[in-house]
């Protein structure tokens, strides 16, 4: 298979000027953790509100209030989690943060899906506690895992392969959870998560580990002031004074908002524009399956031309395909299926390339081995702000333009505008900003910076 051939190439000779490639075993040992982390995402955002509304008897307003509060706490904590991870570098490695976070992650998620038969207030408190524990643990594991991957790669090919394999594992987790998004499957979801986390923890024993910053073999990325010492983190003003990072963050947030808008409105679009809400799971399956199948191609392209050009290609392809959704109407199932397949293929670029570019920007700023947690903490916060912005922008907009869900004769053109046209405009703006962004891949190169732990 093409993907296997790509991931299992032998190491280049050390004299070629490139870091030796990590073998497939090392990539999967590191990247598999993304599968259980992604397994949580659809249940948390799609299943949980309906589950507590139908099965636990809570009002949707109360469920929404509880989840909003938990997500707000989680989002505000992300930068602090990142700094805490950086402060312990040299004493506690990423693997320990991940293992420590997996325990409350499993406990919180299983508890949320198995509420006790208490009063309404008691169940709401149970949901609140479970949500906060799960979200904070998920953020801790995710930030540590992403920072770990950023520190492993010292050249553009390695960065793309690391993030590509990691996100391919994530797509496998999303596809598994998409088949279990019904209340009767909560026990299966719980067991699958626990099993996947245990397997991920076992595989991490064989994952590559960054060399300590004090090691003579560790990479050095000199800047005007030199790299930050291990164990200390850059103050927030220092992160945001990094113009390359702030410009990349702006691209990431614009692109993320463009992707989050359709995700927020897709169920409404399938129900009231295309005319049959029951087909929504099929289209989601097409979308994520296409993304999984296309990931090896994006990794190959990113390795060949770099993460920035590959991401630009994905953005343009997505806009050209998704713009046609604005013209769809009742019964256009085949056309929408094709759009889902093409935009799903383009999704691989959105998943794999931004973290690779961020890793390059961190290295270019001299933050390798000391600041990955801080950078990815802010990056994680931006991801959550994208989701909030999409809901805060998309839902009021379609309501203001006259759309009412499920009402015969409602203004569906407003829904099509917010679902397809507006995201295409925002994504086009993100692509233009990315095109003007200096390529951090070209600013950094260094010797290998990882070791293999058996």
N, C-alpha and C positions, 0 to 999 in steps of 0.2 A: 504493500500500500504506500501511496505517496507520502502520507503523514509519517508513517513509521520510518521510511527511508530518510526523511528530513531530520527526524529527531535522533537517529542513531548513527549519524556520520561520525567518523573518527576524529580525534583531536588533530588540529593543524600543527605542523612542526613549530616548535617554539621560536624558531628564527624567522617565521613569516610575519611577525609583527602583530599577531592576533593572539588573544587568550585562547587556550585550548577549550574546545566545546565540551560542555557537560554532557555525559551520556544520558540516554533515555531513562535509565533507572534513577539517576539523580534528579532529573527534571520531574518525573512523576512522584518521587518520594517527597519532593518539596511541594509540587503543585496540587496533589490530590486533596489536600486540606480544603481547597476552594470548593470541592463538591459538596461536603456537608454544610459549609457556610451558605452556598447558593440554595441548597435544599430548603433552608429556612425562609428564604425571601418571599416566595409566593404565598406560603401559608401565613406568614406574618402580615402581609399587606392585603391579601385577597380573602383567605379563608377565615382569619380570626374575627373580623367584624360580623360576618354572617353567622359564624359558629356561636358567638356569645349572644347574638340577637335571637337566633332560632332555638339553639339547644340550651343555653343558660338562662334565657328569659330576660336579659337586660335590654333596655331601650337602646336604639342605635345612637341616640344623642349622648347617652351616658357612656357607651362604648367608645364613641368618637372622642369624647372629652378625656377619658382615661388614657387612650392611646396617644392622643396629642400631647398630653402632659409627659408621658413616658418618653416619647420621641424627642420632645424639647430638651429634657434632661440629658438624653443620650447625645443629641447634637452638640450641646454646649460642652459636654465632657470630652468630646473627641480630641480637641487640641491639647487638653490637659493629659489625656491618656498618652498621646504621642510624646509629650515632653517627659512624662514619667518613664516611658520606655527608653528614651535617650539617656536619661540621668543614670540608668543602671547599666549602660553599656560598659563592658569591661568587668562587671561583677555578675551580671545575669544576662544570658544571651536570649535571642528571640525565641528559641525553642522552649525555654522555661515559661516565658510569657504566654505562649500559645497553649501549652499543656495546662497551665494554671487557669486560663480562661475557658478551656473546653469543659471543665467540670461544672461551673455555674451555668454555662450555656446549655448544656444538656438538661440540668435540673430545672432551670427556668422554663425552657421550651416544653418539656414533658408536663410540668405542672400547669402551664397555661392551657394545654390541650386536655387536661383532666381536672376540671374545676370540681370542688366539693359541692354537695347539695346544701348550701348555706342560704341565708337570706340574700336579698338583692344587694344590700350593702356589703355583706361578707364576700360575695362573689366579685363585686366591683373591686374591693380591696385586694382580693386574690389576683385578679387580672392586673391591677396596677403593680403589685409587687413582682409578679412573674414577668411582666413587660419590662420593668426597669432592670431586673437582673439579666434577662435575656438580651436586651439591647446593649447594655453596657459590656456584657461578656462578648457579644458578637463584635462590637467595635474594638475591644481590646485584642481579640484574636485576629481580626481582619487587619488592623493597623500594624500589628507586629509582623504578620505574615507578609504584607506588602512591603514593609520596610526591609525585612529580611531579603526579599527578592531583589529590591533595589540595590542592596549592598553586594549581592552576588555578581552582578553584571558590571564589567569594566569596558565593554565595547558594545557597539550597537547591535550586532548579531546576537550576542548572548542575552542582552536585555529583551530583545523581541522574542527570542525562543522561551525565556523564562516566563514572561507575561503571557505569551500565547498558549503555552501548555497549561499554565495556571487557569486561564479563563476558559480553555476548552474543558477542563475538569469541572469548572463552574457551570457550564452549559449542560453537562451531563447531570449535575444536581438539579438544575431547573427543570429539565425534561422529566426526571424521576418524580419531582414534586407536582408537576402539572398533571400527572396521571392520578394523583391522590388528593385533589382539591375538593373533597366532599367530607362532611362531618363523620360519616361512618368509617373513614380511613384514618382517623387521628391516631389510633393505636399503632397502625402500620407505619405512619409517618414518624412516630416517636421511636419505634424500634429501629427503623432505618437510620434515623439521625444518630442514635447511640452507637449502632454498629459501624456507621461510616466514620464517626469521630474516633472510635477505638482503632479502626484500621489506619486512619490518618496519623494518629499518635504513634502507632507502630512504624509506619513508613518514615516518619520524621527522623527516626534514629539513623536512617541512611541518607538523609538529605545533606547537601553541602552546607558547610558553615563558614561564614565570613572570617577571614583572618583577623585577629585582634589588631587594632590600629597601632599598637606599639610594636607589632611584629616587623622584622626587617623586610619581610616579603610583602607587606601590605602596600597597597597602591598609595601613591602620593599625588594629590592634585593641587599643585601650588597656585595660590592666588596672590593678590597684592598684600593680603594680611595673613595668608597661610590658613590651613584647615583648622576648624574648631577642635579643641582638645576633647578626647573621649571622656564621657561622663558629664559633660556640660552641654546645654542646648542653646541654640540661638534665640535671643529674645524675639518676640513677635515683630517688633519694628525691623529687626535684621532680616527676617524672612521676607517681609513685605517690601523691604528695600531692594530685594533681589528682583530686578526688573524682568529678567528672563522667566522667573517663577510666576510673577504676577501676571505677565502677559499670557503665559501658558494656562494659568488658572482661569483667566477670563475666557479663553477659548473653550476650556473644559466646561465651564459653567454655562456658556451659551449653548454649546453642543448638547450638554446634559438636559437643559431646559427644553430644547427642541425634541429630544427623545422622550422626556417625561410627559410632555403634553399628550401625545397620542396614547401613551400607556394609561394615562388618567381617563381618557375619553373613549377608548376602544370599545368597551362594552356598550356604551350609548350609540356609537357609530354603527356597530353591527346590528343592533336592535332596531334603531329608528331610521337609519339611512339605507342599509342593505335589506332590512326587513325580517330578520330571524335571529334572535338572541342566542338560540340553542347552538348555532354554528361557531360561536366565539371560541370555545376550546379547540376546535379543529384549526382555526387560523393561528392561534397561539402556538399550537404544536408545529405547524408548518414553519412559522417564523423562527422558533428556537432550534428546530431540527436543521433548517438551512444554515443557521449561524454555526451550529456544531460541525456540519459537513464542510463549511467554508473556512473554518479556522486554520487548517494546515496551509491553505493557499495564502492567507494573509501573513502567516508566519514566514512562508517562503518569500513573499514579496517584501516584507519588512526587513528580512535578513539581507535581501539583494539590494534594495534601494534606500533603506532607512525607514524609521518609524514615521517621520513627518510626511514624506511623499505618499507612503502607504495609507496613512490616515486621510490625507487629502483625497486620494482616489476613492476611499470608502465613503467620505462625505458627499462627494459629487455624485457617485452612483446612487446613494440613498435619496438625494434630492430629486434626481432625474426620474427615479422610479416612483417615489412617494407622491410627487406632484399630481400624478394621474388619479390618486384617490379622491381629489377634490371634485372630479367629474363623475364619480360613481353614483348610482342610484339603486332603487329596489331591484333585487335579483342579480346584481352584477357579481355573483360569487366567484366565477372563474377568474375574472380580472383582478378581484381583490386577493384571491389566492396567489396569483402570479406576483402581485405587488408585495405580499407578505414574504414570498420566497426570495425575491430580489433584495428587499430591504433587510431580511434576515441574513442573507449572505454578507451584506455590507456591515452588519452589526459587529462582525468579528474585528473589523478595524477599530470601531469605537471601544471595544473591550481591551484589546491587546496593546494598541499603540500609545494611548495617553500615559499609562504607568511607565512604559519604556522611556518616553520623552521626559517624564518627571525624574526618573532615575538619572538620566543624562544631565538634566538641569542641576540636580543636587551635586553630582560629581563636578560639573563645571564651576559651581559656586564654592567648591572646597568643603562640602559638608559630608562627604562619604565617611562612614564609620562613626558619625557623631550626631547627625541631625535628621536621619531618615524618619524617625518617629514623629518629630515636629512637623516636617513637611507633609507626611501622609495623614497626620491628625487633621491638619487644615484641609487637605484634599478630601478626607472623609466627611468633614463638615460641609464642604461645598456640594458633595453628592446629595446630602440630605436637604440642603437648601434648594437644590434643583427640584426635588420632589415636592417640597412645600410651595415653591414658586409656581410650579405647574398647576397644582391644585388651586392656588390662590389667584392665578391668572386665567386658567382655562374655564373653570366652573362658573365664576361670576360673569365672564365674557359671554358665554353661550346663553346664560340666563338673561343678561342685559339685552341680547339681540333677539330674544323672544323664544328660545328653545325651552320646551318642557318635556322631560323624559316620559315616554309612553303615551303621550297625548296625541290623538289623531289630528292630522292637519297642522302639527307643530312646525316651526320654521327650521327645517333640517339643514338649509343652506348655511345657517349660522354654525351649526355643529360641524359641517364639512370645512368651513373656514377655519375654525379653531383646531380641528383634528388634523387637517392636511396642509392648508395654505400657510397658516402662521408658522408651524414648525419648519416648513421648507424655507421660509424667509429667514428665520432665526438661524437655521443650520447653514444657510448660505453666508450669513454674516460671520458665523464661526469659522467657516472655511476661508473666507477672505482674511480674517485675522491670523489664522494659522499660516496661510500663504506668506504673509508679511513677517512672520515670526522667524528670527534667526534660528538655524538648526542646531540644537545643543548636541546632537549626535556627532557633529563635525568638530566640536570644541573639546571633546574628551576622548582619551584613549589611555589605556594603562595595562599593566601586567596582570596576570591572574590574581584573584583575591579570595580564593575559596579553598577549603580543604574538605575532604570526604571523611565523614565519621561513620565507621561501621557500627 
